[in-house]
Every structure is written in C-alpha cells, then in structure tokens.
Amino acid sequence: MPTKLTRRDFMSLCAGSAAAISMTSELLGVQIDYKDGNVYIDNQPKGSVKITTLTENTNEYHPGLVNEFGISAFIETPDCNVLFDTGKLGNIIGNAEKLGVDLQKTDAVVLSHDHYDHCGGVKAFVEKVNPNDYALYVGKSFFDNMQKYHYSPGGGPKLDFTDGHEGYTYIGTNFDKAYLDQHNVKIKYVDRDELKLSEQISLFGNFKPTDREKMNPAMRLKVGDNKYILDEFTEEVALAVDTNKGLFIVTGCSHTGILNIMETIKARTGKPIYGVVGGTHLIEADAARIQDTIDAFNQMDIEKIGLAHCTGELAVNTFKAQITDKTFYNSTGTVIKVK
C-alpha cells in the first residue's frame, strides 16, 4: 500500500522545492502521486507492459500479417489484458495467432469510438474468440451516437470510406446493442473522467472540445430523418498504462484532439507522460497545427511517439524530421515493451 502524507509534510521533508522533491523520489526509488491534497508515495515497481499492434493501415515489416484500414492493439500487463479497438475487417484474429497473442486471455475490449475502422472486428471477436470472462467498455454515449456519417462536398480525395463524390457516407458500426445483448456480451460504460480497469490500466473519457484542435466539419451525426449535425465524439475513450517510466497513452483516432487527450489525462492524474501510440487525426491538419502539436510534445518531453492510422503523411514526416530519435510509425505487427 502507498504511504500517505499531507502535501505540507512532504514539502517540508523535501525542503519545499520541486528539484528537491524530484531528487528525493529518485534517490528513494519511489513514485510520487498528488491527489486530493495529499501525497502518495508508492515504492512498488510497476509490472512490465507489452503493446502489440494487431492491425493498422500499413504493413511494412510483417509480410505474414494482414493490414487493414483502422487500428487495433493488444495491451498486456501482469494483471490485465486489453484489446483496444478491433480494426475494420476482423483480421486481428489471424494476426494475433501469428504474433503469439492469446486473445482468449482478454479481460476487456475497449472501443475508442463508433467508427467502422475501429469496431469492424467486434463480430469476429465475439463469434470466434469469446473468452470466458471479459467485458466490453465503451463511452457512455456510444449507443446514442451510432449514426455516424462523413460528408464530402464533392471533388475531395478518395479515401477508404468515400470516393470523393458529393454526399453523406455511413461510417458507423455493423452491430448494435441488441447484437451484443444477443451474444451475452457484458457492456460497461466509461461514465466518469477516469475508470480504472486494474492497478496499471485506466480509461479516460469526457474530453471537452477545444478551439486549439477544432472538430472536423466533415464528421457528422445523423439525427432524425434527414438532419446532420457536427459530431463532437462525446463517446471517445483513450487508455493509459501506468509504467515505471510514466504513463503510456493509447489512442484510437483522437477526434477530440491528441493534445486535448494527453493534456487532460496528465491534468487528471498528475503523472508525466512517457509515450503515446495510435491515431492522432492530424491527417487534415495544416502545417501550423502540426508544428503546434510537435512543440507541445517537446514541452511534455514525450519519449516514445508511435504515430499511426489517421496521422497523415505530412504530420508523420514532420514529426520524424524534428523529433527523429523519439518518433516511429506504428504499423501492423509493431511490438512495444516497457519495463
């Protein structure tokens, strides 16, 4: 159990300075957490973490695996295993087997948001894997926000979900709550700022939109028979693993803003961020926003930056050029280990 001190006691112990606090915690080999006006000193080392990307848009180094538009990752810790998103087509089942990932050991399935490229493998998982005891976690408004559409004014680029012609394209899931109920899937909702799955893994939701990272106006929610409104992705969920080096954040698409997600998690936990992996949705960002994002990453001193899926070529290339030693592309089959 962590030792509890008042903040005043701890500041006195460390001579009151931030440098002294940092030095004291390093010398003692402990982790310092601030919460509710108290200081918690935890001298128990965190368990090792393994993050395996089961599928992603690209596949540069693993010819035996099948890549598909979307993303899916399997996060393993000593006391909890999480399947985070499921890609588009269900190829995660075969890929997991080839990568030595046992999906039968899944404790939780987490869906970051309602899009087909993150939820498309749910049916394959439910019908072909179906572990004895697991729960599916979604944002509290997940089933209220299932009518997802993309609007193209015409003449736009051809993407996985649109040929560029004018009109609305459905980009939601291929299942509903009735399907999950029919297959006896336990559904749990991320209905608070932080929901702990285990000692090391937490889910975060309730991200508020910011002017710094504006919502994509092409992403719409259909309400009523023929009305479409801006999708603010109130159901979006991100995951953070507590490691000995700091938090490692896993994202799906970051529709609510990658910096918004990271800074919100950092503020809620009071913990430094060591790494981030997943979609950043910088694909439609201009050079100025990409630069602002890079500057913020540098300020937060992020050590591991695994860009993927909806990040976009311009953002990936700019990150790699400016933060070369910390940035990598997180394609299908990538394995990250943190001790």
C-alpha positions as CSV (number, residue, x, y, z in Angstrom):
1,M,0.0,0.0,0.0
2,P,1.3,3.5,-0.8
3,T,2.4,5.7,2.2
4,K,0.2,8.7,2.7
5,L,1.5,12.2,3.7
6,T,-0.1,15.6,3.7
7,R,1.3,17.8,1.0
8,R,2.7,20.2,3.7
9,D,4.6,17.4,5.4
10,F,6.1,16.1,2.2
11,M,7.1,19.6,1.1
12,S,8.8,20.1,4.4
13,L,10.6,16.7,4.1
14,C,11.9,17.7,0.7
15,A,12.8,21.3,1.7
16,G,9.9,22.6,-0.4
17,S,11.4,22.8,-3.8
18,A,10.4,20.9,-7.0
19,A,14.0,20.0,-7.6
20,A,14.3,18.6,-4.1
21,I,11.1,16.6,-4.5
22,S,12.3,15.1,-7.8
23,M,15.7,14.3,-6.3
24,T,14.2,12.7,-3.2
25,S,11.8,10.5,-5.2
26,E,14.7,9.4,-7.5
27,L,17.0,8.6,-4.6
28,L,14.4,6.6,-2.8
29,G,13.3,4.8,-5.9
30,V,9.6,5.7,-5.3
31,Q,6.8,7.1,-7.4
32,I,5.1,10.3,-6.1
33,D,1.4,11.0,-6.8
34,Y,-0.6,14.0,-5.8
35,K,-4.3,13.6,-5.2
36,D,-7.0,15.2,-3.1
37,G,-4.5,17.5,-1.4
38,N,-2.3,14.5,-0.2
39,V,0.9,13.0,-1.4
40,Y,1.1,9.2,-2.0
41,I,4.5,7.5,-2.1
42,D,4.5,4.2,-3.9
43,N,7.7,2.2,-3.7
44,Q,6.2,-0.8,-5.5
45,P,7.6,-1.1,-9.1
46,K,5.0,-1.3,-11.9
47,G,4.6,-4.5,-13.9
48,S,6.1,-4.8,-17.4
49,V,3.9,-3.7,-20.3
50,K,3.6,-5.1,-23.8
51,I,1.6,-3.3,-26.6
52,T,1.2,-5.3,-29.8
53,T,-0.4,-3.6,-32.9
54,L,-2.6,-6.3,-34.4
55,T,-3.6,-4.3,-37.4
56,E,-3.1,-0.8,-38.9
57,N,-3.4,0.8,-42.3
58,T,0.1,-0.2,-43.3
59,N,2.4,-3.3,-43.0
60,E,6.0,-2.7,-43.8
61,Y,7.8,-5.4,-41.9
62,H,5.5,-8.4,-41.4
63,P,4.5,-10.0,-44.7
64,G,2.7,-12.8,-43.0
65,L,0.2,-10.4,-41.4
66,V,-2.9,-8.7,-42.9
67,N,-3.1,-4.9,-42.6
68,E,-6.4,-3.1,-42.9
69,F,-7.7,0.4,-42.6
70,G,-8.1,1.2,-38.9
71,I,-6.2,0.1,-35.9
72,S,-6.2,-2.5,-33.1
73,A,-3.8,-3.1,-30.3
74,F,-3.4,-5.7,-27.5
75,I,-2.1,-4.4,-24.2
76,E,-0.7,-6.9,-21.8
77,T,0.2,-6.3,-18.1
78,P,0.6,-8.8,-15.3
79,D,-3.0,-8.3,-14.0
80,C,-5.0,-7.2,-17.0
81,N,-5.0,-7.7,-20.8
82,V,-7.0,-5.3,-23.0
83,L,-8.0,-5.4,-26.7
84,F,-8.1,-1.8,-27.7
85,D,-10.2,-1.3,-30.9
86,T,-10.7,-4.1,-33.4
87,G,-9.8,-2.7,-36.9
88,K,-12.1,-2.9,-39.9
89,L,-12.5,-6.5,-41.1
90,G,-11.6,-8.9,-38.3
91,N,-8.2,-9.9,-39.5
92,I,-7.0,-9.3,-35.9
93,I,-7.9,-12.9,-35.1
94,G,-5.4,-14.5,-37.5
95,N,-2.8,-11.8,-36.9
96,A,-2.9,-12.3,-33.2
97,E,-2.3,-16.0,-33.6
98,K,0.7,-15.3,-35.8
99,L,2.1,-12.8,-33.3
100,G,1.7,-15.1,-30.4
101,V,-1.1,-13.1,-28.8
102,D,-3.7,-15.2,-27.0
103,L,-7.0,-13.4,-27.4
104,Q,-8.6,-15.9,-25.0
105,K,-6.8,-14.1,-22.2
106,T,-8.6,-10.8,-23.0
107,D,-10.0,-9.3,-19.8
108,A,-11.5,-6.2,-21.5
109,V,-12.4,-5.0,-25.0
110,V,-12.3,-1.2,-25.3
111,L,-13.8,0.7,-28.3
112,S,-12.4,4.2,-28.6
113,H,-15.4,5.5,-30.7
114,D,-18.2,4.4,-33.0
115,H,-16.4,4.3,-36.4
116,Y,-16.3,1.1,-38.6
117,D,-12.5,1.1,-38.8
118,H,-12.2,0.7,-35.0
119,C,-15.2,-1.5,-34.4
120,G,-15.3,-3.7,-37.5
121,G,-13.6,-6.7,-35.8
122,V,-16.1,-6.9,-32.9
123,K,-18.3,-9.5,-34.6
124,A,-15.2,-11.7,-35.4
125,F,-14.0,-11.4,-31.8
126,V,-17.4,-12.1,-30.3
127,E,-18.2,-15.1,-32.6
128,K,-14.7,-16.7,-32.9
129,V,-12.9,-15.8,-29.7
130,N,-15.4,-15.1,-27.0
131,P,-13.3,-15.5,-23.8
132,N,-15.0,-16.9,-20.7
133,D,-14.9,-13.7,-18.7
134,Y,-14.5,-10.3,-20.3
135,A,-16.4,-7.1,-20.6
136,L,-16.7,-4.6,-23.5
137,Y,-16.1,-1.0,-22.5
138,V,-17.5,2.0,-24.4
139,G,-18.1,5.7,-23.8
140,K,-21.4,6.4,-22.0
141,S,-22.9,7.9,-25.2
142,F,-21.6,5.2,-27.5
143,F,-25.0,3.7,-28.4
144,D,-26.6,7.2,-28.7
145,N,-24.1,8.2,-31.3
146,M,-24.2,5.3,-33.8
147,Q,-25.5,7.2,-36.8
148,K,-22.0,8.3,-37.9
149,Y,-21.6,9.9,-41.4
150,H,-18.9,11.6,-43.4
151,Y,-19.9,14.4,-45.7
152,S,-18.0,15.2,-48.9
153,P,-18.8,18.4,-50.8
154,G,-17.5,16.7,-53.9
155,G,-14.2,16.8,-55.6
156,G,-12.4,15.6,-52.5
157,P,-9.8,12.9,-52.2
158,K,-10.6,9.2,-52.4
159,L,-10.4,7.7,-49.0
160,D,-11.2,4.3,-47.6
161,F,-14.7,5.4,-46.8
162,T,-15.5,7.8,-49.7
163,D,-14.8,8.1,-53.4
164,G,-14.8,11.9,-53.2
165,H,-18.2,12.5,-54.7
166,E,-20.7,14.8,-53.0
167,G,-22.8,13.3,-50.3
168,Y,-23.0,11.5,-47.0
169,T,-21.4,8.2,-46.4
170,Y,-22.2,6.0,-43.4
171,I,-19.1,5.2,-41.4
172,G,-20.6,3.7,-38.2
173,T,-20.5,0.2,-36.8
174,N,-22.0,-3.0,-38.2
175,F,-23.6,-4.0,-34.9
176,D,-25.8,-2.5,-32.2
177,K,-26.5,-3.1,-28.6
178,A,-29.1,-5.7,-29.4
179,Y,-26.4,-7.8,-31.2
180,L,-24.2,-7.6,-28.1
181,D,-27.0,-8.5,-25.8
182,Q,-27.9,-11.4,-28.0
183,H,-24.4,-12.8,-27.6
184,N,-24.4,-12.2,-23.9
185,V,-21.6,-9.6,-24.0
186,K,-21.2,-7.7,-20.8
187,I,-21.2,-4.0,-21.5
188,K,-19.7,-1.5,-19.2
189,Y,-19.7,2.3,-19.7
190,V,-16.9,4.8,-19.2
191,D,-19.1,7.2,-17.4
192,R,-16.5,9.2,-15.5
193,D,-13.3,11.1,-16.1
194,E,-11.2,8.1,-15.2
195,L,-12.2,4.4,-14.9
196,K,-9.6,2.0,-13.6
197,L,-9.5,-1.4,-15.1
198,S,-6.6,-2.5,-13.0
199,E,-3.8,-1.1,-10.9
200,Q,-2.0,-0.1,-14.1
201,I,-4.6,0.5,-16.7
202,S,-7.2,3.3,-16.8
203,L,-9.7,4.5,-19.3
204,F,-10.4,8.2,-19.8
205,G,-13.5,9.9,-21.3
206,N,-15.4,13.2,-21.1
207,F,-13.0,15.1,-23.3
208,K,-14.2,18.6,-23.9
209,P,-13.8,20.2,-27.4
210,T,-11.2,22.9,-27.6
211,D,-10.6,25.8,-30.1
212,R,-7.0,24.7,-30.4
213,E,-7.9,21.5,-32.1
214,K,-11.2,22.0,-33.8
215,M,-13.6,19.2,-34.8
216,N,-13.5,18.1,-38.4
217,P,-16.7,19.6,-40.0
218,A,-16.9,16.6,-42.4
219,M,-17.7,14.3,-39.5
220,R,-21.5,14.3,-38.8
221,L,-24.1,12.7,-36.7
222,K,-27.5,11.9,-38.3
223,V,-30.4,13.0,-36.1
224,G,-34.0,12.4,-37.2
225,D,-34.9,11.5,-40.8
226,N,-32.6,13.9,-42.7
227,K,-30.7,16.2,-40.4
228,Y,-27.0,16.1,-39.8
229,I,-25.1,17.9,-37.0
230,L,-21.4,18.2,-36.2
231,D,-20.1,15.1,-34.5
232,E,-18.3,16.1,-31.2
233,F,-17.3,12.5,-30.4
234,T,-18.6,12.6,-26.8
235,E,-18.1,8.9,-26.7
236,E,-14.4,9.0,-27.4
237,V,-12.2,7.0,-24.9
238,A,-8.5,6.8,-24.5
239,L,-6.4,4.3,-22.5
240,A,-3.4,4.9,-20.3
241,V,-1.0,2.4,-18.8
242,D,0.9,3.4,-15.7
243,T,4.6,2.3,-16.2
244,N,7.8,2.8,-14.2
245,K,8.7,5.5,-16.7
246,G,5.4,7.4,-16.7
247,L,2.1,7.0,-18.5
248,F,1.8,5.3,-21.9
249,I,-1.3,6.5,-23.7
250,V,-3.1,4.5,-26.4
251,T,-5.5,6.3,-28.7
252,G,-7.9,5.3,-31.4
253,C,-8.3,8.4,-33.7
254,S,-8.1,11.4,-31.3
255,H,-11.1,13.1,-32.9
256,T,-11.3,15.4,-29.8
257,G,-7.6,16.4,-30.3
258,I,-4.5,14.5,-29.5
259,L,-3.1,17.3,-27.3
260,N,-6.5,17.7,-25.6
261,I,-6.5,14.0,-24.7
262,M,-2.9,14.0,-23.5
263,E,-3.1,17.2,-21.5
264,T,-6.5,16.2,-20.0
265,I,-5.1,12.8,-18.8
266,K,-1.9,14.5,-17.5
267,A,-4.0,17.0,-15.5
268,R,-6.4,14.4,-14.1
269,T,-3.6,12.0,-13.0
270,G,-0.8,14.5,-12.1
271,K,1.6,12.0,-13.8
272,P,4.1,12.6,-16.6
273,I,3.5,11.0,-20.0
274,Y,6.3,8.7,-21.2
275,G,4.8,7.6,-24.5
276,V,1.8,7.7,-26.8
277,V,0.8,5.3,-29.6
278,G,-2.2,5.3,-32.0
279,G,-4.2,7.6,-34.3
280,T,-3.7,11.4,-33.9
281,H,-6.1,12.6,-36.6
282,L,-3.6,15.1,-37.9
283,I,-4.4,14.0,-41.4
284,E,-6.4,17.1,-42.1
285,A,-4.2,19.4,-40.1
286,D,-2.2,22.2,-41.7
287,A,1.5,22.9,-41.1
288,A,0.8,25.3,-38.3
289,R,-1.3,22.9,-36.3
290,I,1.2,20.1,-36.8
291,Q,4.0,22.4,-35.6
292,D,2.0,23.4,-32.6
293,T,1.5,19.7,-31.8
294,I,5.2,18.9,-32.1
295,D,6.1,21.9,-29.9
296,A,3.6,20.6,-27.3
297,F,5.1,17.1,-27.5
298,N,8.5,18.5,-26.9
299,Q,7.3,20.6,-24.0
300,M,5.8,17.5,-22.4
301,D,9.1,15.6,-23.1
302,I,7.4,12.6,-24.7
303,E,10.0,9.8,-25.1
304,K,8.1,7.4,-27.4
305,I,5.8,8.6,-30.2
306,G,4.1,5.8,-32.2
307,L,2.2,7.6,-34.9
308,A,-0.4,5.5,-36.8
309,H,-3.6,5.3,-38.8
310,C,-5.1,8.8,-39.2
311,T,-2.0,10.8,-38.6
312,G,-1.3,11.6,-42.2
313,E,1.9,11.7,-44.3
314,L,2.7,15.4,-43.7
315,A,2.4,15.0,-39.9
316,V,4.4,11.8,-39.9
317,N,7.2,13.2,-42.0
318,T,7.3,16.4,-40.0
319,F,7.5,14.6,-36.6
320,K,10.2,12.3,-38.0
321,A,12.2,15.2,-39.2
322,Q,12.0,17.2,-36.0
323,I,11.9,14.5,-33.3
324,T,13.8,11.8,-35.2
325,D,15.0,9.8,-32.2
326,K,11.6,9.6,-30.5
327,T,9.2,9.1,-33.4
328,F,8.3,5.9,-35.2
329,Y,5.5,4.7,-37.4
330,N,3.4,2.2,-35.6
331,S,2.4,-0.2,-38.3
332,T,0.8,-3.7,-38.3
333,G,2.9,-6.1,-36.1
334,T,4.8,-3.5,-34.1
335,V,5.5,-4.6,-30.6
336,I,6.3,-2.1,-27.8
337,K,7.7,-3.3,-24.4
338,V,8.1,-1.1,-21.4
339,K,9.7,-2.5,-18.2
